[in-house]
Amino acid sequence: MVSSTSTFLQSTNPATQTIIPEQFPIASKEEINHTVQSAQQAFETYKNCSGLEKATFLRTIADEIMALGDQLVEKVMEETALPQGRVVSERGRTCNQLRLFADLVEEGHWVDATIDEGQTDLRKMLLPLGPVAVFTASNFPLAFSTAGGDTASALAASCPVIVKAHPSHLGTNQLVANAIHSAAAKCHLPKGVFASINGGIKEGQQLVKHPGITAIGFTGSPKGGTAITYSAAQRVVPIPVYAEMGSINPIFLFPEKLEKEGTRVAQQVAQSLQLGAGQFCTKPGLLLLENHPSTDRFLADFKEILLSASQQTMLNGSIFQQFCDKRKYYMQDKQVVDRTPFRQDDKAWDVQPGFIRLSAKDFLSNKDYQEEIFGPFTIAVVYDHPDELQAICNDLQGQLTATIFSTKQEIRKLHTIVSTISTKVGRLIFNGVPTGVAVSSAMHHGGPFPASSNGKYTSVGTSAIQRFVRPICFQNWPDELLPEALKRANPLHIIRKVNGKMELV
């Protein structure tokens, strides 16, 4: 549990449940105002930086993070109880996505320059919004945190960033924030181009409501993301909130596939469920199976794997307690026809993976079953007739992902199911698992509400930059006064759409 006084916060070591001595001051109202004003001033300079200048900044941030070496890895491990291999991997992912955005802005065609040289000369491109507030995630202390995807994409778009540090890893935030400040100084950028603040709900709300903030990136719980989205909409000038809030990520498992590879699939799904102690927004929280002999064998294998699994430490006391409370609630449900035993060590934040089994009818009767359980727990729903499966598909809320395990012969018969599910998800997976979100130009990590606040946008991959820009059209504007991307001679040598055709460099 995070310790708090009126003036400072401290993180807690989840493995030992001891408070870490370092104290981090809570930002005052005046400090938050000053921080946003500094970001606004920096924006006047930073928005005019070239693609090469921004690329150099992003690559320098990555270099500065790597230069922290073991100090950063050890601090992350202390504040999260994550294993060393996971932390090193996440550090690599964080730096790789910074470098990916550097490549994007250096190349330059992301501005979507579009020109129509008709009787009226029209030239359109994307411009940055302004200072962006980023709320960091508990479960990814690096990749979705201080220098994570939201920060990287906003800085790539020429938007200064103010990070609200997650209270679970304040020391990690400070180290990474210092690395970004060092990079900004080396690149001769204004100090206000990046800042981080510490605090709780009150400080977060002040940041959301500040008129100098033009957009918000958020990764976290549905409760937190919805509250921020509502507050931003209530402003005198509403601003966009890009909140990634998680989902139950249904997995559809069909008989022919299970007949051929049931044991292997059970191992694959169980491994995905346990990854990071189930504290991933893409964790499979719902398994949908036909009432068939292959299903019974699959669930028997699945149960055996989970019962033999080791316990894992959760990220903080709040997440641990919420997981235990929800799991107990489901375990005591009289509609449950099968379950794994519930074991809890009151002296540690350790949990073991588990599941319950329900009928399709019982699942449809209770909307609570569609709530995400953040941790290594899933619900297996067995249906007797295809109509029941279709009813579940129709009833599902918006999801980040859905997965179909089937043979190629089976999936050809599932057009209606696939068509319905496609309207509910941001990513549709065939014979794979939802955990593991590649940082790629083709990735879409988002989904219809409540998976995210705006399913049109992704929080992972280079398209994430589109969240923090807006289009502007210049009509009959003198060529010498146009932005470089729109000038007739194309001095940036970027790909543009001219008079309806793509103009290649």
C-alpha positions, 0 to 999 in steps of 0.5 A: 500500500502506498504511504501518504502524508499531506506532503509526500508519497512513498512506494511499497515493495510488493514482495515484502510489503515494506514501505520504500524509504524514498519520499516524493513530494505531492505537487501543489496547486501552484506547482501544477499550474506552473508546470502546465504554463511551462509546457505551454511556453515550450510548445511555442518552440517545440511545435516548430522543431523539425522531424530530425530534431524530434527524432534525435530527442526521442533516440536520446531519451532511449539512450539515456534510459539504457544508460541507467543500467542496473539501477533502473532494473533494480528499482523496477523490481523493488517497486513491482516484484516483477522478475529481472527478465521481464523488466529487461524485456520491457525496458527494451520495448520502451526504448524500441518504441521511442526509436520507432517513433523517431524513424516515423517523424524523421521520415515525415509522411505521417503528417498526411499532406494532401494537396488539391490544386484546383481553382481553389488551392487547398492544402491539408496536413496534421498539426500538434494539439499542445500539452498532453497529460499522461496517466501511467499504468500500474502493470507496465512501469516502463512501456506504458509509463513515464517514457511509454507509448503515450509519451513517445507518441505525444512527443513525436507529434510535437506535444509537450508531455506532463506525466502523472506518476503512478504511486506504485512506482514513484522511484522508477518514474523519477529515474526515467523522468530524469533521463528525459530531462537529460535528453531534453537538455542535450538536445537544447529543448526548453525545460517545459517539453517534459515534466512529471508530477506526483499526487493522487486523485485531486492532483490528477483532476486538476491536471485534467481540468487545466485549460492548458492541457489539450489531450489526455493519454490514460492506461488503467482501470475502467473506473479511473478512465471513465472518471477522467473522460467525464471530467474532460468532457465537462470542461468549458473547452472539452478535450479528447481522452484516449483511455485504454481501460482493459477488457475480458478478451474472449477466446472461442475454442471450437471442437475440431481444433480441440480434438486435434490439439486440445492439450497444446491449446490448454497449455497455450491459454493457461500460459497466457492467463498466468503471464504477469500474474494475469495483470495484462489488459489483454489477459483472456478472461472468458473462454467459450466452448461447445458442450462436446467431449473435447471440451471436457478434456480441454478443461480437465487439462486446463484445470490440472495446469492451473492447479500445478502452477506456482503463486505469483506476487501481484503489483500492489495491495489494492490490486491484490485485494480487489482480485481476492474479493472478486474471485471469492464472489465468483467462487461462492456463486451457486451457478458455478458448476466447476472451479479451481480451489481458492487459496489465499495467503493473508501474509503475502500478495501472492495468488494462484491462477484459477477459473470457474465454469458456467452454462451459457444461460447463467452467463447471460443472466448476470452482467457481472460476469463481463467485468474484468478481473485483473489477475490470473482468473478466467471464466469458462462458459459452455454452450449447448447450441450455436444460438446460445453462442450467438446470443453471447456474441451479441451481448458482449461489450466492447473488447480489446481483443477476441481470439478464435481457436479453430481449424480452417474448415471450422472457421469457414462455417463461422461467418456470422460469429466472426462478423458479429465479433468484428464489431466488438473488438479492436484486434481479432486473433486466429489460433493465438493468444491475446497477450503480447501486443507488438509495437508495429505500424499495423497494430491496433490496441484499442476497442469499442467502449468500455475497452477504450474511450475511443475505439478509433485510436490505438495506444500501441504502434505508430498510428498512436501519434494520430491521437495528439494532432488535428488537421488544418487546411490552408486555402490559396495560401502563398507558397513561401508562407506554407509549412514545409510539408505543403510547399510546392517543391516538397522540400522535405521529400515526403510522400504526399497525395496531390490532386487525388494521386499519391506522389512518391518521392 
